[in-house]
């Protein structure tokens, strides 16, 4: 009896993530994909439903033959969407690289700090999450605008003679994304660096390795799982970011998140916007697959 209960419990534990994935990913994805195959209509909702069960199975088979991929073809014909995808990926890549440059020294310092103060340092990293994301982005408007705190400080110290134009530029977007998603970079890096055996560094230095050489040959390779995880945690949400480009980048910023917003709420073209969302999701699945493969190879090497 105990063996049966244990087997049922283990299967339920395994089933929970799959149920979660079904209800919060696969079903919503299917709904969005279904809308992307429909056509725009002046109605509520603003599209012609497909795969409706109102006409029974015979009607469902007839609807399969009427599937239209015109919305996906339209995306290849209008350069706006291609440029939005490219711009989003470029901005996300640059932001992820900057977050790595800023986050790695912080995570390294936390991992090498005395064990008694590490919980405090972790709390300080997580502390920004206690404030609304929207409020934090609005705060950067007050800092970066021409008459903002940053320009006032630089003018008062004599570093500049006239205010810098930072707001409504790509620089402001990079600052906003790096600031907002920096904890997602620091935490995986800290987890990887905190587990590392630092006696390997001492052994390498005893064998004549310089501190810089020991870092690139030992520390950084051992922290690669944290680097990859942190980069994905920053890159994936940054690609589809809408709030930061809209508030800090201005109306001229072209990113796929803003394009989705305009198609859904301004143009009310739900089929096209759903097609944009499906392609964006498929675009983001690729780095996740590479990450899973890298993790699988790392686990095989450890064995």
PLY file of the C-alpha trace (Angstrom):
ply
format ascii 1.0
element vertex 303
property float x
property float y
property float z
element edge 302
property int vertex1
property int vertex2
end_header
0.00 0.00 0.00
2.83 2.39 0.88
4.49 1.65 -2.45
1.27 2.46 -4.30
0.81 5.76 -2.43
4.44 6.66 -3.08
4.07 5.92 -6.80
0.88 8.00 -7.06
2.48 10.87 -5.15
5.57 10.86 -7.40
3.40 10.88 -10.51
1.33 13.77 -9.16
4.49 15.73 -8.44
5.66 15.14 -12.01
2.21 16.00 -13.40
1.95 19.41 -11.68
4.42 21.23 -13.98
2.81 19.67 -17.06
-0.65 20.79 -15.92
0.73 24.27 -15.28
2.31 24.28 -18.75
-0.96 23.12 -20.30
-3.21 25.76 -18.74
-0.85 28.74 -18.74
1.12 28.20 -21.95
-0.27 25.66 -24.42
-3.94 26.63 -24.17
-3.26 30.42 -24.37
-0.85 29.79 -27.24
-3.48 27.77 -29.10
-6.04 30.57 -28.59
-3.64 33.19 -29.96
-2.66 30.93 -32.87
-6.35 30.34 -33.64
-6.97 34.10 -33.75
-3.96 34.56 -36.05
-5.66 32.29 -38.63
-8.85 34.35 -38.65
-9.76 37.50 -40.55
-10.48 40.98 -39.24
-14.13 41.91 -38.72
-16.05 44.93 -37.48
-17.53 43.13 -34.51
-16.83 42.15 -30.94
-14.43 40.42 -30.83
-12.92 42.13 -33.92
-12.21 38.95 -35.89
-14.06 36.08 -37.53
-13.81 33.06 -35.19
-12.31 29.86 -36.55
-12.45 26.31 -35.17
-15.88 26.86 -33.70
-17.79 23.80 -32.43
-21.20 25.38 -33.01
-21.67 23.50 -36.31
-20.47 20.16 -34.95
-17.65 17.99 -36.26
-18.72 18.39 -39.90
-18.49 22.14 -39.61
-15.14 21.82 -37.83
-13.71 19.78 -40.74
-14.94 22.41 -43.17
-13.25 25.15 -41.15
-9.92 23.32 -41.36
-10.05 23.66 -45.13
-10.68 27.41 -44.81
-7.60 28.16 -42.72
-5.85 31.30 -43.93
-2.20 32.19 -43.41
-2.66 35.59 -45.02
-1.73 37.34 -41.79
1.67 35.62 -41.74
2.20 36.44 -45.42
1.34 40.07 -44.64
4.09 40.17 -42.02
6.66 39.21 -44.65
5.45 41.90 -47.03
5.40 44.86 -44.64
8.95 45.90 -43.60
7.60 47.48 -40.41
7.32 44.14 -38.65
10.71 42.86 -39.80
12.37 46.08 -38.67
10.55 45.86 -35.33
11.80 42.31 -34.77
15.38 43.23 -35.69
15.33 46.38 -33.56
13.90 44.48 -30.58
16.54 41.74 -30.82
19.39 44.26 -31.16
18.20 46.36 -28.22
17.68 43.22 -26.12
21.17 41.88 -26.99
22.89 45.16 -26.13
20.89 45.48 -22.90
21.72 41.89 -21.94
25.43 42.47 -22.56
25.39 45.66 -20.47
23.49 43.88 -17.70
26.14 41.14 -17.73
28.95 43.72 -17.50
27.27 45.40 -14.53
25.87 42.30 -12.84
28.92 40.02 -12.93
31.15 42.15 -10.65
28.23 42.63 -8.25
27.50 38.89 -8.13
31.21 38.08 -7.76
31.54 40.55 -4.89
28.48 39.06 -3.19
29.83 35.52 -3.57
33.21 36.50 -2.07
31.69 38.56 0.74
31.60 37.16 4.30
28.79 34.68 4.79
27.27 36.83 7.54
26.40 39.72 5.20
25.38 37.74 2.11
21.68 37.60 3.10
21.71 41.40 3.48
23.31 41.83 0.06
20.72 39.50 -1.48
17.93 41.51 0.13
19.39 44.73 -1.35
19.38 43.14 -4.82
15.76 42.05 -4.46
14.67 45.30 -2.78
13.66 47.10 -6.04
10.98 44.44 -6.60
9.17 45.80 -3.54
8.30 48.89 -5.56
5.98 48.99 -8.56
7.76 48.44 -11.87
5.84 51.33 -13.43
6.80 53.74 -10.64
10.48 52.83 -11.03
10.36 53.52 -14.77
8.60 56.85 -14.19
11.33 57.73 -11.69
13.91 57.43 -14.47
11.98 60.05 -16.45
12.59 62.48 -13.59
16.26 61.54 -13.55
17.00 61.60 -17.29
14.91 64.50 -18.61
16.81 67.71 -19.60
15.90 69.44 -16.33
16.17 66.21 -14.35
18.38 65.23 -11.45
21.23 63.87 -13.57
21.61 67.00 -15.68
21.29 69.24 -12.62
24.08 67.33 -10.91
26.37 67.43 -13.96
25.72 71.15 -14.48
26.31 71.93 -10.81
29.64 70.09 -10.80
30.75 71.76 -14.03
31.15 68.50 -15.95
28.83 69.74 -18.73
27.86 73.23 -19.92
24.41 72.38 -21.29
21.88 69.63 -20.48
22.38 66.26 -22.12
19.61 64.79 -24.26
19.18 61.30 -22.82
15.44 60.85 -22.53
13.66 59.57 -25.67
16.86 57.94 -26.96
18.16 54.38 -27.14
20.51 55.23 -24.25
17.51 55.79 -21.99
16.05 52.44 -23.09
19.31 50.65 -22.26
19.45 52.31 -18.85
15.84 51.39 -18.11
16.15 47.76 -19.19
19.48 47.19 -17.42
18.18 48.75 -14.21
14.86 46.88 -14.30
16.23 43.43 -15.14
19.60 43.58 -13.36
18.41 41.37 -10.44
17.52 38.65 -12.97
21.16 38.70 -14.06
22.71 38.93 -10.61
20.82 36.12 -8.89
21.77 33.24 -11.28
25.35 34.52 -11.40
25.53 34.67 -7.61
24.10 31.15 -7.36
26.80 29.80 -9.70
29.68 31.77 -8.16
28.67 31.04 -4.57
28.95 27.28 -5.18
32.39 27.50 -6.77
35.43 26.06 -5.00
37.76 29.03 -4.70
40.67 26.80 -3.71
41.01 26.20 -7.46
41.93 29.87 -7.87
44.57 29.60 -5.16
45.99 26.46 -6.77
46.16 28.17 -10.17
47.96 31.18 -8.69
50.40 28.88 -6.88
51.19 27.36 -10.28
52.07 30.79 -11.68
48.70 31.94 -13.04
47.95 35.64 -12.72
44.68 36.79 -11.16
43.26 37.82 -14.54
44.35 34.59 -16.21
42.88 32.53 -13.35
39.59 34.37 -13.72
39.27 33.63 -17.46
40.51 30.04 -17.19
38.69 28.95 -14.02
36.14 31.38 -12.58
34.36 32.42 -15.76
34.06 28.90 -17.29
32.66 27.54 -14.02
30.13 30.36 -13.87
28.89 29.85 -17.44
25.62 28.15 -16.36
24.80 31.27 -14.34
25.85 33.52 -17.22
23.61 31.68 -19.69
20.65 31.60 -17.28
21.02 35.29 -16.44
21.34 36.30 -20.09
18.19 34.40 -21.00
16.25 35.84 -18.06
17.16 39.35 -19.26
17.03 38.82 -23.03
13.64 37.10 -23.26
11.54 39.77 -21.47
13.63 42.59 -22.99
12.70 41.51 -26.54
9.00 41.95 -25.86
9.36 44.96 -23.55
6.73 47.67 -24.03
6.65 49.97 -21.00
10.33 51.01 -20.97
10.58 51.81 -24.73
7.27 53.67 -24.61
8.11 55.83 -21.57
11.87 56.27 -21.94
12.37 55.78 -25.67
9.61 57.99 -26.99
7.16 57.54 -29.81
9.84 56.96 -32.46
11.22 53.82 -30.82
10.48 50.73 -32.89
10.14 47.54 -30.86
7.88 44.57 -31.30
6.14 45.15 -27.96
4.97 48.59 -29.06
3.95 47.18 -32.43
1.81 44.55 -30.71
0.18 47.22 -28.55
-0.64 49.38 -31.56
-2.09 46.47 -33.52
-4.23 45.25 -30.62
-5.53 48.51 -29.16
-5.05 51.23 -31.81
-5.67 49.38 -35.07
-7.78 46.65 -33.40
-6.29 44.16 -35.86
-6.27 41.14 -33.59
-5.45 38.52 -36.26
-2.28 40.32 -37.41
-1.20 41.11 -33.87
-1.74 37.47 -32.90
0.46 36.40 -35.82
3.13 38.83 -34.60
2.87 37.32 -31.10
3.15 33.75 -32.42
6.30 34.55 -34.40
7.77 36.37 -31.40
7.14 33.33 -29.21
8.77 31.01 -31.74
11.71 33.43 -31.92
12.17 33.23 -28.15
11.85 29.44 -28.03
15.14 29.10 -29.95
17.44 30.47 -27.20
15.54 28.44 -24.61
16.21 25.27 -26.60
19.92 26.15 -26.84
20.00 26.72 -23.08
18.38 23.35 -22.39
20.86 21.63 -24.69
23.77 23.38 -22.96
22.44 22.30 -19.57
22.06 18.70 -20.77
25.65 18.67 -22.05
26.90 20.13 -18.77
25.07 17.47 -16.78
26.53 14.73 -18.98
30.03 16.11 -18.45
29.52 16.19 -14.68
28.56 12.51 -14.75
0 1
1 2
2 3
3 4
4 5
5 6
6 7
7 8
8 9
9 10
10 11
11 12
12 13
13 14
14 15
15 16
16 17
17 18
18 19
19 20
20 21
21 22
22 23
23 24
24 25
25 26
26 27
27 28
28 29
29 30
30 31
31 32
32 33
33 34
34 35
35 36
36 37
37 38
38 39
39 40
40 41
41 42
42 43
43 44
44 45
45 46
46 47
47 48
48 49
49 50
50 51
51 52
52 53
53 54
54 55
55 56
56 57
57 58
58 59
59 60
60 61
61 62
62 63
63 64
64 65
65 66
66 67
67 68
68 69
69 70
70 71
71 72
72 73
73 74
74 75
75 76
76 77
77 78
78 79
79 80
80 81
81 82
82 83
83 84
84 85
85 86
86 87
87 88
88 89
89 90
90 91
91 92
92 93
93 94
94 95
95 96
96 97
97 98
98 99
99 100
100 101
101 102
102 103
103 104
104 105
105 106
106 107
107 108
108 109
109 110
110 111
111 112
112 113
113 114
114 115
115 116
116 117
117 118
118 119
119 120
120 121
121 122
122 123
123 124
124 125
125 126
126 127
127 128
128 129
129 130
130 131
131 132
132 133
133 134
134 135
135 136
136 137
137 138
138 139
139 140
140 141
141 142
142 143
143 144
144 145
145 146
146 147
147 148
148 149
149 150
150 151
151 152
152 153
153 154
154 155
155 156
156 157
157 158
158 159
159 160
160 161
161 162
162 163
163 164
164 165
165 166
166 167
167 168
168 169
169 170
170 171
171 172
172 173
173 174
174 175
175 176
176 177
177 178
178 179
179 180
180 181
181 182
182 183
183 184
184 185
185 186
186 187
187 188
188 189
189 190
190 191
191 192
192 193
193 194
194 195
195 196
196 197
197 198
198 199
199 200
200 201
201 202
202 203
203 204
204 205
205 206
206 207
207 208
208 209
209 210
210 211
211 212
212 213
213 214
214 215
215 216
216 217
217 218
218 219
219 220
220 221
221 222
222 223
223 224
224 225
225 226
226 227
227 228
228 229
229 230
230 231
231 232
232 233
233 234
234 235
235 236
236 237
237 238
238 239
239 240
240 241
241 242
242 243
243 244
244 245
245 246
246 247
247 248
248 249
249 250
250 251
251 252
252 253
253 254
254 255
255 256
256 257
257 258
258 259
259 260
260 261
261 262
262 263
263 264
264 265
265 266
266 267
267 268
268 269
269 270
270 271
271 272
272 273
273 274
274 275
275 276
276 277
277 278
278 279
279 280
280 281
281 282
282 283
283 284
284 285
285 286
286 287
287 288
288 289
289 290
290 291
291 292
292 293
293 294
294 295
295 296
296 297
297 298
298 299
299 300
300 301
301 302
